[in-house]
């Protein structure tokens, strides 16, 4: 994880200079250290050392709350587990401080460079339909989130996870672990090669089957932006009866959970392409688990 720069690390302790507002580069919606230097230059300061004699106003900007109905409800009776897990008391809103809007920052040293390809993690090829999943990670103002850690995990082509709890009567695949990660590039793009996961029964209600899906985890620029969500596939007939997918009330928000078939990333005779863009916070935020 990369620490903040020296100037930004000192910034929260700095006070105020008339006519200048400082926003640390670790606070969302700002331009970072370059903005600090421009602000210092604009007010005629020529200090040699970062922070020395500098008096700037710090202002932490939190994140916009999601629009009502665009995120899953904690209590959705059709999703049986939510009845036990949902809070029974009103939520307490905690003001966002520097701890919530800073870090972690991941770099190339924190990931395995080839693990984005879930089909090449073992000696043999996994069974199933090979697919390519790509997309962009954006913030609440549609700016690309560069170098963001994206993690995925999923069932194999038969609809079974490599996990001791999963005892579904379906075969495991010795050549498929079902998890991977990558970093977005400078424009917020990510790419995974994997196998289309199978559907599986889950005993939530009579004859309950989960639609094919891939789990995503993204950290974004701060802990407060971390998102855990699920990506679904277009045209899946199980979506209409799936209580997890349908616990997001707003129909347009639910549609943001469905990937789009993509000819541009489809590889002839090799793999179909699907596009899944993700918005971390704000009005167009992708529905996420535990969003309040």
N, C-alpha and C positions, 0 to 999 in steps of 0.2 A: 504494500500500500504506500502511495506517494504522499509525503507530508506537505502541508501548505507551504508556500514560499515565506521567506523571512518577514517581508513587509506585511503580508496578510496575517501571519501569526501574531504580529504585534498590534494589528489594527483594532481589535476589540478594546484595548486599553487606551487608545488614543482619544483625545477630547476634541473640542470644536474650534474651527477657524471660520470666521464670518464669511458667508457666501459660498461655502463649499460643503457638500455632503459626501461622505465616503460610504461606499458599499463594498464590503469585502468580496473577493472573488469566490468565496465559498457560500455566498448568499445567492439564491436563485434570482435570475432576472438582471444580472449585472455583468459587466465586461471584464472584471478581474483587475489584476495588478496594473495593466496598461491604463485603465480608467483612473486609478489612483495617481499615477504619474502625470496623466494629462491634467487632473484636477490640481495637483501641486504646481504644475507649470503655469496653469491659468491664474493662480493667485500669486504668482511671482516668487515662489519659494525655490531656493537653490541649495537645499540641504544635501550634504554629501552622503550621509549614511541613512539607510532606510529607517524611518520612524524617528530619527533624531531631530528634536525640535519641531516635529510635525504635530499639528493639532487639527484633527479632522473629526467630523461627527459620524458616529457609527449608527446604523439603523438596520435592524434585522427585519427582513421581509419574510413573512410566513407564506404558506401556500393557500390558494383559493380552495374553499370547501366544494366538494362535488355537488352538482345539481341534484335535487331530490329525485329519487327513482332511477338514477343512472348507475347506481352501485348495488350489489346484492344486499338484501336485508339480512341482519343477523338472525332474525327469527322468520323462517319460511316453513310453516307447518307441513307442507308437502315434502320437504326435505327433513326426514325424521330426525337425523342427528342434530339438526339446528335447534330442535326443541330442548335438548339437554344442554347444548353449548351456548345458546344465546344469553346475553346478559339479562338479568331480571330487574335491575335497577337502572335509572337514567344514567347515560354516559357522562363522564366528567371531562370537559374539554380542557386540555393542558396547553398553556401558551407555548408556542414553538420558540426554543432558545437556540443558541449556537450549536448545542449538542444534536439537535434534531435536523438542522439544515446544513451540517457539514459532514463530509466523508461518508462511507469509505471511498477511496480512490484506488482502483485496481489497474495494474499495468501488465505488460507482456510477461513479466517474471512470475505473475500469479496464476497463470493458466498453462494448460498443456496445448501446444499449438495445433495438434492434429485431432483433438478429441471432438471437434465440431462435426466430424464425420462419424456417425454412430454405426456405419456399416463396415468400418475398417478398424475396429478396436480388438478384433480377435483374428485367429489364423484363417478362419473360413468366413464366407459371406453369410449373413443372416437370411432367413426365409422371409418372404413377403414382398410387397410392392414397394420398390425404392421410390422415395420422393425427395424433393429439394424444397426446404422452407426458407424463405428470405423475407426481409422487411426492413423497416426503419424504426428506430426508437426516437421519439420526439418528446419535448417538454410541453408544458401547458400553453406555451406561446408558439408552438409549431417549430421550435428550433431543434436541430439535430443534436442528439446526445452522443457525443464522441467518447470512445473508449469506455463504454458502459458494459459491465459484466452481465451477460445473458446466459442463464442456465436452463436446460430442458430435461425432463424425464417423462417416460411413457411406458405403456404396455407393449409387448411384442405383437407380431402379426396375428397371433392366436388370442390376443386379449388378456395376457397374463403378465404381471409384473415380477421382476426378479426380487422378491421380498418374502420373508418367512411368513408374514401374515396372509399373503395371497395364496390360498389353497384352491383356487378355481380349477375345475377339472379341464384344464387345457395344458398343452405341452410348453415347457420352457425351451428356449432356443439357446444352445451353448455358445452361439456366435453373436448373441445380442444381449448387452447389459441394459440398454435403455436409458442412458443418461449421457449428457455432454454439456459443454460450455464454450463460449467464445467471447471476444470483445468486439463491440461495434467499431467501425472505422471512423475516419474524421467526419464523414457525413451522416453518421448514425446508422449505417447499414450493418446487418448481420446475415449470416448464412449457415444453415445446417443441412447435412445430408443424412437421411434416416429411412426408416421403414414405416409405412402407414400403419398405425396401431389398430388392433382389432377391438371390436365392441366386447363388453363382458357383463354378466349378470351381477347385481350388487345388493339384492334383497331389501331394498328400501320399501318396496311395495310389491304386490303380486306381479310376477313376470316383469320385473324391473331390469332394464338393460341400459348401461351407460353408452352414449354415442362415442364414436372414435374421437379421441382428443389427445393433445400434447400439453403437458404442464410447463409453464414458463415462470421463471423468477428473474427479476431485474432489480439492480440496486440503484441505478440512476446516479445523480451527483450527491445524494445524501440519504441518510437512513429514512427520513420522512417521505422520500419518493419511492422507496422499495415497493415493488409490485409483485404479487403472485397471482397468476391467472391461468386460464385454460384456452387453448386454441381449438376450434372445431372445424369441420370440413363442410363445404357447400353441398346442399342437397341431401343431407343425412336425415332419413325419416324419423330417427329416434329423438331428434332435437325437440319436437313438439311435446313429447311426454317426459322430458328429462327435467326433474325439479331443480337441479343445480343450475342448469342453463337458464331456466325460467324464473329463478329467484331475483333476477334483475327486472324490475317492473317496466322500465322504458324500453320499448321495442327497438328503437334506433340504437340505443346503447347495447342491447343484446346482440344486434347484428355486428357490432364491432368485435365480437368474439369469434366470428366466422371468417376463416381465411378465404382468399379469392384465388381461383385457378389462374395460373400465370403462364401464358405461352412463352414469354420472353426468357423465363428461367427453366423451361422444360427442355431436357436434353434428349434428342432423338434416340430412340431405341434403348434408353437408359432409365430415365426418371421423369415423372411429372413434377411441375413446379407449382408451389402455392405461396401466395404473398400474405403476410400478416404484419401490418404496421401497428405499433404500440405507442400510446400516449400515456405518459407517466402520471400527470396531474392535470386538473383543469376541466374546462367545459367538454372537451372531446375525450376525456379520460377513458381508457380501456377499463371495463369493469374488473375489479380485483377482489380477492378474498380479504376480509377484514379491513374495510376501506375507511372507517371513521377514525 
